Amino acid sequence: MLSLSIKQILRNLWRNKSFTFINLLGLSLGIAAVVVLFLISTYESGFDQFHSETDNLYRVVSKTERNDQLNFDAHVPYPTKQILAG
């Protein structure tokens, strides 16, 4: 019974080639998008997890504006450490 169902499914897929191609293309693109999003999220959440107190980690960013363009950099002047440490 199962083999007859599989044969019938394959016959219908073979008859409707364009419909089958569109469905398989959409399914493969959807699966690829989910995999890429999963890999990006695991990559981004993996930073600084080796520290003992990850809840107390902060990033200091400097904000600069040149020629009407706003930039945020992780580079800060050296005295920033002494100011933040108190």
All heavy atoms as an XYZ file, in Angstrom:
694
protein
N       0.822     -1.191      0.000
C       0.000      0.000      0.000
C       0.870      1.260      0.000
O       0.570      2.211     -0.706
C      -0.906     -0.031      1.235
C      -1.876      1.093      1.322
S      -3.089      0.897      0.033
C      -4.064      2.321      0.291
N       1.929      1.231      0.784
C       2.813      2.375      0.854
C       3.528      2.602     -0.477
O       3.691      3.740     -0.918
C       3.829      2.187      1.987
C       4.789      3.342      2.239
C       4.002      4.580      2.654
C       5.795      2.976      3.292
N       3.938      1.514     -1.123
C       4.633      1.664     -2.403
C       3.707      2.244     -3.470
O       4.156      3.025     -4.330
C       5.202      0.320     -2.860
O       4.147     -0.587     -3.107
N       2.434      1.901     -3.437
C       1.481      2.475     -4.393
C       1.299      3.968     -4.152
O       1.203      4.756     -5.108
C       0.139      1.754     -4.302
C       0.098      0.303     -4.781
C      -1.273     -0.307     -4.522
C       0.450      0.233     -6.249
N       1.258      4.367     -2.914
C       1.130      5.795     -2.592
C       2.352      6.574     -3.053
O       2.228      7.684     -3.598
C       0.937      5.987     -1.096
O      -0.260      5.396     -0.675
N       3.522      5.996     -2.846
C       4.754      6.668     -3.267
C       4.796      6.792     -4.784
O       5.169      7.837     -5.330
C       5.988      5.920     -2.722
C       6.042      6.069     -1.199
C       7.276      6.436     -3.353
C       7.121      5.285     -0.526
N       4.373      5.738     -5.495
C       4.339      5.799     -6.959
C       3.374      6.874     -7.439
O       3.665      7.609     -8.384
C       3.921      4.446     -7.533
C       4.990      3.404     -7.503
C       4.491      2.118     -8.140
C       5.508      1.000     -7.998
N       5.012     -0.248     -8.594
N       2.236      6.983     -6.794
C       1.252      7.989     -7.173
C       1.777      9.403     -6.905
O       1.600     10.310     -7.726
C      -0.054      7.763     -6.413
C      -1.170      8.675     -6.844
C      -2.458      8.392     -6.084
O      -2.446      7.643     -5.108
N      -3.548      8.978     -6.533
N       2.439      9.588     -5.790
C       3.025     10.889     -5.478
C       4.078     11.262     -6.507
O       4.112     12.392     -7.013
C       3.618     10.876     -4.050
C       2.500     10.818     -3.015
C       4.507     12.084     -3.816
C       2.978     10.557     -1.609
N       4.951     10.317     -6.849
C       5.999     10.591     -7.835
C       5.412     10.898     -9.209
O       5.908     11.763     -9.931
C       6.974      9.425     -7.903
C       7.858      9.230     -6.666
C       8.713      7.988     -6.808
C       8.721     10.452     -6.440
N       4.351     10.198     -9.603
C       3.683     10.483    -10.879
C       3.122     11.899    -10.902
O       3.273     12.626    -11.887
C       2.553      9.480    -11.124
C       2.998      8.278    -11.892
C       1.781      7.471    -12.346
N       2.018      6.105    -11.917
C       1.221      5.388    -11.140
N       0.092      5.884    -10.722
N       1.547      4.177    -10.795
N       2.473     12.302     -9.821
C       1.914     13.651     -9.764
C       3.005     14.712     -9.770
O       2.843     15.764    -10.404
C       1.033     13.817     -8.526
C      -0.301     13.118     -8.677
O      -0.794     12.954     -9.779
N      -0.870     12.708     -7.561
N       4.097     14.446     -9.085
C       5.213     15.386     -9.092
C       5.828     15.487    -10.482
O       6.224     16.560    -10.924
C       6.267     14.979     -8.067
C       5.889     15.118     -6.594
C       7.014     14.595     -5.713
C       5.557     16.545     -6.244
N       5.923     14.369    -11.185
C       6.503     14.356    -12.517
C       5.604     15.084    -13.521
O       6.093     15.742    -14.439
C       6.758     12.922    -12.956
C       7.561     12.836    -14.209
C       7.112     12.491    -15.432
C       8.954     13.112    -14.362
N       8.126     12.537    -16.336
C       9.275     12.916    -15.700
C       9.955     13.517    -13.485
C      10.550     13.105    -16.198
C      11.219     13.695    -13.995
C      11.505     13.495    -15.322
N       4.298     14.985    -13.344
C       3.358     15.663    -14.256
C       3.400     17.175    -14.071
O       3.303     17.926    -15.038
C       1.934     15.176    -13.999
C       1.645     13.854    -14.609
C       0.169     13.537    -14.480
N       0.012     12.088    -14.548
C      -0.859     11.393    -13.853
N      -1.677     12.015    -13.026
N      -0.925     10.107    -13.977
N       3.507     17.623    -12.861
C       3.501     19.059    -12.554
C       4.925     19.512    -12.234
O       5.250     19.899    -11.116
C       2.585     19.349    -11.363
C       1.180     18.860    -11.592
O       0.661     19.004    -12.690
N       0.586     18.266    -10.583
N       5.784     19.507    -13.244
C       7.203     19.789    -13.028
C       7.443     21.214    -12.540
O       8.232     21.437    -11.623
C       7.984     19.552    -14.312
C       8.057     18.106    -14.714
C       8.803     17.958    -16.010
C       8.718     16.517    -16.487
N       9.293     16.342    -17.803
N       6.786     22.174    -13.135
C       7.032     23.567    -12.744
C       6.540     23.823    -11.320
O       7.214     24.501    -10.542
C       6.371     24.529    -13.722
O       4.976     24.327    -13.739
N       5.379     23.293    -10.978
C       4.847     23.448     -9.627
C       5.779     22.784     -8.603
O       6.060     23.343     -7.540
C       3.439     22.848     -9.556
C       2.743     23.066     -8.256
C       2.314     24.325     -7.884
C       2.526     22.005     -7.385
C       1.669     24.530     -6.684
C       1.894     22.200     -6.189
C       1.463     23.468     -5.835
N       6.280     21.607     -8.954
C       7.211     20.896     -8.074
C       8.501     21.683     -7.903
O       9.017     21.810     -6.784
C       7.518     19.499     -8.651
O       6.301     18.787     -8.804
C       8.455     18.722     -7.754
N       9.018     22.249     -9.004
C      10.255     23.024     -8.938
C      10.083     24.253     -8.049
O      10.941     24.559     -7.224
C      10.683     23.442    -10.348
C      11.875     24.338    -10.357
C      13.135     23.843    -10.075
C      11.735     25.687    -10.631
C      14.240     24.673    -10.076
C      12.825     26.522    -10.633
C      14.082     26.018    -10.352
N       8.969     24.954     -8.205
C       8.718     26.152     -7.400
C       8.615     25.793     -5.920
O       9.172     26.478     -5.055
C       7.450     26.874     -7.892
C       7.695     27.481     -9.264
C       7.007     27.941     -6.910
C       6.462     28.014     -9.941
N       7.923     24.713     -5.626
C       7.780     24.299     -4.218
C       9.118     23.884     -3.610
O       9.431     24.248     -2.469
C       6.775     23.167     -4.100
C       5.357     23.666     -4.129
O       5.090     24.808     -3.792
N       4.447     22.804     -4.536
N       9.902     23.118     -4.348
C      11.197     22.685     -3.829
C      12.166     23.857     -3.690
O      12.955     23.908     -2.739
C      11.804     21.607     -4.725
C      11.120     20.245     -4.652
C      11.756     19.280     -5.641
C      11.189     19.690     -3.245
N      12.099     24.795     -4.614
C      12.947     25.977     -4.519
C      12.585     26.807     -3.295
O      13.468     27.251     -2.539
C      12.815     26.829     -5.788
C      13.674     28.082     -5.844
C      15.151     27.706     -5.918
C      13.275     28.933     -7.025
N      11.305     27.017     -3.051
C      10.871     27.766     -1.876
C      11.245     27.064     -0.582
O      11.678     27.708      0.382
N      11.087     25.763     -0.557
C      11.440     24.990      0.639
C      12.939     25.066      0.910
O      13.362     25.285      2.053
C      11.008     23.535      0.475
C      11.319     22.602      1.633
C      10.517     23.012      2.865
C      11.017     21.174      1.254
N      13.753     24.920     -0.133
C      15.203     24.962      0.070
C      15.664     26.361      0.481
O      16.554     26.496      1.327
C      15.936     24.499     -1.184
O      15.641     25.359     -2.265
N      15.076     27.416     -0.082
C      15.430     28.775      0.332
C      15.029     29.045      1.781
O      15.763     29.691      2.522
C      14.780     29.799     -0.591
C      15.398     29.945     -1.977
C      14.574     30.903     -2.827
C      16.819     30.416     -1.871
N      13.879     28.558      2.178
C      13.431     28.729      3.559
C      14.345     28.024      4.544
O      14.713     28.588      5.582
N      14.719     26.799      4.231
C      15.611     26.043      5.114
C      16.981     26.712      5.173
O      17.589     26.832      6.250
C      15.719     24.575      4.655
C      14.390     23.864      4.905
C      16.859     23.854      5.365
C      14.327     22.466      4.347
N      17.488     27.182      4.026
C      18.788     27.862      4.007
C      18.747     29.146      4.832
O      19.698     29.452      5.553
C      19.196     28.163      2.575
N      17.650     29.894      4.756
C      17.533     31.133      5.529
C      17.528     30.845      7.022
O      18.170     31.561      7.802
C      16.268     31.886      5.126
N      16.827     29.811      7.437
C      16.781     29.451      8.858
C      18.168     29.029      9.346
O      18.598     29.417     10.438
C      15.739     28.341      9.098
C      15.891     27.726     10.467
C      14.343     28.892      8.929
N      18.880     28.253      8.537
C      20.219     27.811      8.934
C      21.162     29.006      9.049
O      21.936     29.112     10.014
C      20.762     26.764      7.931
C      22.243     26.503      8.143
C      19.976     25.476      8.054
N      21.100     29.931      8.090
C      21.973     31.118      8.137
C      21.651     31.974      9.361
O      22.556     32.436     10.059
C      21.847     31.928      6.831
C      22.470     33.301      6.972
C      22.496     31.177      5.688
N      20.379     32.194      9.644
C      20.006     32.981     10.824
C      20.464     32.312     12.111
O      20.919     32.979     13.046
C      18.501     33.216     10.855
C      17.968     34.189      9.810
C      16.451     34.227      9.839
C      18.536     35.567     10.045
N      20.350     30.994     12.179
C      20.813     30.266     13.362
C      22.323     30.411     13.538
O      22.803     30.661     14.646
C      20.438     28.783     13.256
C      21.003     27.938     14.356
C      20.477     28.000     15.633
C      22.070     27.098     14.119
C      21.002     27.232     16.660
C      22.612     26.323     15.129
C      22.068     26.390     16.403
N      23.078     30.278     12.443
C      24.530     30.400     12.533
C      24.952     31.814     12.926
O      25.873     31.996     13.733
C      25.164     30.013     11.202
C      25.103     28.535     10.846
C      25.634     28.299      9.442
C      25.872     27.708     11.849
N      24.284     32.820     12.388
C      24.614     34.197     12.746
C      24.307     34.465     14.216
O      25.100     35.085     14.927
C      23.854     35.182     11.838
C      24.438     35.143     10.428
C      23.916     36.600     12.389
C      23.645     35.936      9.418
N      23.161     33.985     14.694
C      22.799     34.243     16.092
C      23.729     33.516     17.060
O      24.092     34.069     18.101
C      21.346     33.857     16.348
O      21.178     32.466     16.218
N      24.131     32.305     16.744
C      25.065     31.608     17.630
C      26.438     32.254     17.590
O      27.134     32.310     18.614
C      25.191     30.124     17.275
O      25.554     29.991     15.901
C      23.890     29.389     17.536
N      26.842     32.767     16.451
C      28.135     33.460     16.345
C      28.128     34.743     17.170
O      29.067     35.021     17.907
C      28.437     33.766     14.883
C      29.693     34.568     14.671
C      30.945     33.982     14.805
C      29.626     35.910     14.333
C      32.101     34.715     14.614
C      30.771     36.657     14.139
C      32.006     36.052     14.276
O      33.135     36.795     14.084
N      27.071     35.518     17.048
C      26.990     36.791     17.755
C      26.846     36.610     19.265
O      27.338     37.427     20.045
C      25.820     37.620     17.235
C      26.026     38.160     15.841
C      27.127     39.192     15.751
O      27.366     39.901     16.741
O      27.759     39.269     14.687
N      26.162     35.572     19.702
C      25.966     35.373     21.138
C      27.148     34.663     21.792
O      27.173     34.506     23.009
C      24.684     34.587     21.399
O      24.801     33.281     20.877
N      28.130     34.254     21.029
C      29.269     33.530     21.578
C      30.397     34.397     22.085
O      31.358     33.893     22.653
N      30.321     35.711     21.894
C      31.405     36.584     22.324
C      31.387     36.773     23.836
O      30.339     36.899     24.451
C      31.288     37.962     21.657
C      31.649     37.925     20.203
C      30.674     38.025     19.242
C      32.967     37.767     19.814
C      31.001     37.986     17.901
C      33.305     37.726     18.487
C      32.318     37.838     17.521
N      32.564     36.815     24.411
C      32.782     37.117     25.829
C      32.045     36.172     26.772
O      31.717     36.551     27.886
C      32.394     38.567     26.146
C      33.258     39.566     25.404
O      34.436     39.251     25.168
O      32.750     40.656     25.084
N      31.816     34.964     26.377
C      31.154     34.001     27.246
C      32.150     33.251     28.137
O      31.744     32.516     29.022
C      30.349     32.986     26.419
C      29.197     33.605     25.666
C      28.193     34.256     26.594
O      27.841     33.717     27.633
N      27.734     35.434     26.225
N      33.437     33.448     27.917
C      34.434     32.748     28.719
C      34.766     33.486     30.010
O      35.438     32.946     30.873
C      35.718     32.520     27.899
C      36.312     33.782     27.349
C      37.216     34.520     28.083
C      35.953     34.218     26.082
C      37.759     35.673     27.572
C      36.499     35.367     25.557
C      37.407     36.102     26.304
N      34.283     34.718     30.166
C      34.545     35.475     31.387
C      33.680     34.952     32.536
O      32.584     34.447     32.320
C      34.248     36.963     31.168
C      35.189     37.622     30.219
N      36.502     37.889     30.535
C      35.008     38.059     28.954
C      37.093     38.462     29.503
N      36.205     38.578     28.522
N      34.178     35.098     33.744
C      33.429     34.586     34.897
C      32.213     35.452     35.216
O      31.217     34.952     35.697
C      34.344     34.494     36.119
O      34.860     35.780     36.437
N      32.296     36.749     34.949
C      31.165     37.643     35.225
C      30.707     38.312     33.924
O      30.909     39.502     33.700
C      31.575     38.699     36.245
C      31.923     38.119     37.592
C      32.292     39.191     38.592
O      32.005     40.371     38.339
O      32.870     38.832     39.619
N      30.042     37.544     33.082
C      29.625     38.076     31.781
C      28.518     39.120     31.909
O      28.349     39.941     31.014
C      29.133     36.947     30.865
O      28.085     36.241     31.512
C      30.252     35.998     30.528
N      27.786     39.110     33.010
C      26.726     40.106     33.194
C      27.288     41.500     33.454
O      26.598     42.495     33.251
C      25.806     39.711     34.353
C      25.048     38.435     34.067
O      24.902     38.100     32.868
O      24.608     37.792     35.018
N      28.526     41.576     33.926
C      29.132     42.859     34.260
C      30.081     43.383     33.178
O      30.890     44.249     33.441
C      29.891     42.752     35.585
C      28.947     42.531     36.734
O      27.816     42.989     36.705
N      29.407     41.814     37.742
N      30.000     42.848     31.959
C      30.839     43.321     30.868
C      30.137     44.456     30.141
O      28.948     44.386     29.843
C      31.114     42.198     29.873
C      32.116     41.151     30.287
C      32.252     40.103     29.207
C      33.461     41.774     30.557
N      30.893     45.497     29.844
C      30.355     46.647     29.117
C      31.341     47.031     28.031
O      32.535     46.780     28.130
C      30.133     47.830     30.062
C      29.133     47.523     31.135
C      29.553     47.129     32.407
C      27.781     47.603     30.887
C      28.642     46.834     33.390
C      26.859     47.308     31.861
C      27.296     46.924     33.115
O      26.381     46.622     34.079
N      30.829     47.649     27.000
C      31.675     48.108     25.905
C      31.567     49.617     25.810
O      30.473     50.175     25.715
C      31.224     47.470     24.596
C      32.072     47.870     23.431
C      31.652     47.153     22.193
N      32.479     47.574     21.082
C      32.412     47.071     19.887
N      31.549     46.106     19.646
N      33.177     47.509     18.929
N      32.711     50.274     25.818
C      32.758     51.724     25.719
C      32.964     52.078     24.253
O      33.885     51.584     23.603
C      33.894     52.310     26.580
C      33.956     53.811     26.438
C      33.692     51.903     28.031
N      32.110     52.936     23.736
C      32.145     53.300     22.327
C      32.254     54.809     22.213
O      31.589     55.544     22.950
C      30.861     52.807     21.612
C      30.871     53.200     20.157
C      30.726     51.302     21.748
N      33.102     55.272     21.318
C      33.213     56.714     21.097
C      32.391     57.098     19.865
O      32.337     56.369     18.883
C      34.669     57.124     20.918
O      35.197     56.543     19.750
N      31.768     58.247     19.964
C      30.901     58.753     18.899
C      31.591     59.941     18.247
O      31.923     60.919     18.917
C      29.567     59.165     19.511
C      28.599     59.805     18.581
C      27.330     60.149     19.369
C      26.464     61.103     18.616
N      25.290     61.494     19.406
N      31.855     59.855     16.947
C      32.509     60.939     16.222
C      31.650     61.351     15.041
O      30.949     60.525     14.456
C      33.902     60.515     15.715
O      33.753     59.358     14.893
C      34.838     60.215     16.857
N      31.732     62.625     14.721
C      30.974     63.139     13.581
C      31.924     63.908     12.674
O      32.561     64.870     13.093
C      29.850     64.052     14.065
C      28.955     64.513     12.951
C      27.769     65.305     13.464
O      27.539     65.320     14.693
O      27.086     65.895     12.634
N      32.031     63.446     11.430
C      32.888     64.100     10.443
C      32.108     64.256      9.141
O      31.536     63.290      8.633
C      34.132     63.262     10.160
C      35.088     63.196     11.290
C      36.319     62.432     10.897
N      37.151     62.203     12.068
C      38.113     61.331     12.108
N      38.389     60.603     11.065
N      38.817     61.186     13.199
N      32.110     65.438      8.620
C      31.450     65.725      7.345
C      29.999     65.249      7.344
O      29.550     64.570      6.420
C      32.208     65.085      6.180
C      33.629     65.590      6.089
O      33.910     66.708      6.483
N      34.514     64.758      5.591
N      29.293     65.568      8.405
C      27.883     65.174      8.564
C      27.679     63.661      8.529
O      26.626     63.172      8.136
C      27.003     65.839      7.500
C      26.994     67.348      7.667
O      27.160     67.813      8.815
O      26.822     68.044      6.654
N      28.685     62.901      8.903
C      28.569     61.442      8.970
C      28.873     61.007     10.397
O      29.917     61.350     10.951
C      29.527     60.779      7.993
C      29.370     59.285      7.924
C      30.290     58.670      6.885
O      31.113     59.352      6.293
N      30.146     57.383      6.675
N      27.971     60.240     10.978
C      28.105     59.809     12.368
C      28.758     58.436     12.416
O      28.329     57.496     11.741
C      26.712     59.752     13.009
C      26.641     59.642     14.510
C      27.314     60.839     15.161
C      25.197     59.567     14.941
N      29.831     58.307     13.206
C      30.557     57.042     13.341
C      30.633     56.643     14.809
O      30.848     57.477     15.680
C      31.983     57.176     12.790
C      32.009     57.364     11.295
O      31.173     56.817     10.587
N      32.964     58.145     10.821
N      30.489     55.353     15.052
C      30.649     54.788     16.390
C      31.813     53.803     16.333
O      31.797     52.845     15.569
C      29.379     54.071     16.840
C      28.209     54.993     17.019
C      27.294     55.174     16.009
C      28.038     55.682     18.202
C      26.221     56.026     16.166
C      26.978     56.532     18.383
C      26.061     56.712     17.359
N      32.840     54.046     17.144
C      34.027     53.197     17.155
C      34.282     52.664     18.554
O      33.953     53.297     19.544
C      35.256     53.985     16.696
C      35.155     54.417     15.250
O      34.618     53.649     14.443
O      35.613     55.541     14.940
N      34.926     51.512     18.619
C      35.295     50.934     19.906
C      36.615     51.507     20.409
O      37.097     51.128     21.456
C      35.397     49.426     19.795
N      37.204     52.411     19.664
C      38.460     53.051     20.068
C      38.147     54.274     20.915
O      37.417     55.151     20.501
C      39.253     53.470     18.830
C      39.466     52.359     17.876
N      40.367     51.350     18.104
C      38.877     52.067     16.696
C      40.334     50.508     17.104
N      39.435     50.921     16.222
N      38.707     54.303     22.091
C      38.502     55.435     22.991
C      39.870     55.935     23.439
O      40.856     55.205     23.412
C      37.640     55.051     24.215
C      36.227     54.731     23.801
C      38.236     53.901     24.968
N      39.970     57.167     23.886
C      41.254     57.696     24.364
C      41.754     56.924     25.587
O      40.973     56.351     26.358
C      40.938     59.136     24.729
C      39.680     59.458     24.016
C      38.942     58.192     23.843
N      43.054     56.920     25.767
C      43.662     56.177     26.860
C      43.168     56.595     28.244
O      42.938     55.730     29.095
C      45.194     56.298     26.777
C      45.895     55.544     27.868
C      45.960     54.159     27.834
C      46.471     56.201     28.938
C      46.589     53.456     28.835
C      47.110     55.519     29.941
C      47.165     54.138     29.885
O      47.780     53.447     30.873
N      42.970     57.874     28.554
C      42.545     58.259     29.914
C      41.134     57.791     30.281
O      40.722     57.929     31.433
C      42.599     59.784     29.902
C      43.461     60.145     28.764
C      43.324     59.052     27.773
N      40.398     57.242     29.357
C      39.043     56.774     29.643
C      39.043     55.724     30.755
O      38.147     55.677     31.577
C      38.386     56.222     28.378
O      38.483     57.187     27.341
C      36.940     55.872     28.603
N      40.057     54.873     30.780
C      40.144     53.820     31.798
C      40.217     54.417     33.197
O      39.517     53.984     34.106
C      41.337     52.937     31.536
C      41.508     51.845     32.566
C      42.744     51.019     32.278
C      42.965     50.018     33.390
N      44.212     49.285     33.228
N      41.038     55.447     33.381
C      41.177     56.058     34.689
C      39.891     56.796     35.095
O      39.509     56.795     36.264
C      42.353     57.041     34.718
C      43.710     56.387     34.753
C      44.209     56.011     33.365
O      43.703     56.493     32.365
N      45.188     55.128     33.312
N      39.215     57.374     34.141
C      37.978     58.101     34.452
C      36.872     57.136     34.868
O      36.154     57.364     35.833
C      37.540     58.953     33.240
C      38.543     60.076     32.986
C      36.158     59.520     33.436
C      38.332     60.804     31.684
N      36.748     56.023     34.150
C      35.693     55.064     34.454
C      35.989     54.281     35.733
O      35.065     53.874     36.447
C      35.487     54.113     33.286
C      34.881     54.728     32.030
C      34.809     53.694     30.922
C      33.505     55.308     32.300
N      37.260     54.025     35.990
C      37.628     53.248     37.180
C      37.416     54.066     38.459
O      37.252     53.509     39.534
C      39.065     52.783     37.083
N      37.395     55.358     38.316
C      37.109     56.193     39.472
C      38.322     56.557     40.176
O      38.785     56.827     41.109
